[in-house]
Amino acid sequence: MATMRDVAAHAGVSPKTVSRVLRNEGYVRDEVRARVQASVRELHYVPNVLAVSFRAGRESAIGVAVPDISDPFFAQIIHAVEAVAVARHTGVIVTSLGNDAGHEQEAVENLLKRQIAGLIACPVGPDQSYLRPWQERTAMVFVDRAPGKLVADSVIEDDAGGGREATAHLLANGHRRIAFVGDAYRFPTTALRLQGYREALATAEVDADEQLVYLGETDGEAFEAALRRWQQLASPPTAIFSSNARCSLDAVPALQRIGWSGVELVSFGDFPMAGSLTPPVTVIDQDPGEVGRFAAERLFLRIDQPDRRLRRKTVLPVRLVDRGAAARLTTA
């Protein structure tokens, strides 16, 4: 990995000048500043602000970067990571990335520039190659979505399998017109769950109707308009498979607002009050706590054994929680 002296030699300046440019100090000519910055980019130089080592016994922290810390799924991951970190007497620094891929690199690198020994992150964009220079100094584990254009440890769930199981459950309940709701196809989780949905329909020899697939924001008028279109079809859907808890939380009140009852909903991911609704919502249980615990333990293994080269993609199983079965027994 490039050093400050390498950058200085490449730019034809002194290491002190490189340091001034990196700290954005004055007294550096614009032409020299531009030359140093070009060398930093070309050599993929990362400032040595991460010289914190567990082996040296010094205080340190790990970072967690997720799309939304208020999302129940990611909140539980963070809680599980913190529990593992506390046992290691390690702090946790958390940041929200949002869903704007263009903001991801800046937010993650701002976190990495702090004194963290490891990073647990959920990618937002499709390309995490910008992390390669950091990877030589900082242990990394990705959760929920594997990174793009970067070889790294990841802990994901069986998204396609869960999509198949959810759709097969609805088919077993007699539904043949099943809609799919997903918030963004660019996320691999949504794509894999949609894949599982289509595979289950194909296995049951039920024609997939692409007009019953909604991909987009679910917290606005566009989603409600899509529901109304489905409701007015000659053969409207009788069930909906929602690809995540956030979509499900939007779908329940939207269905109520348009007065559409009797639609069975299955959610990939549990959400508050899902079991208390009438009828209760069957879910694919993701167990985000297990995702967070596994990711944290893998991260600390990487920190303790930095020479381990083999990086693994771990797929954790999911399971169907059939809350409709209890309701059927109650009314039988």
Summary of the structure (lengths in Angstrom):
residues: 332
radius of gyration: 23.9
end to end distance: 68.0
largest distance: 82.8
contacts: 1061
relative contact order: 0.12
helix: 45%
strand: 17%
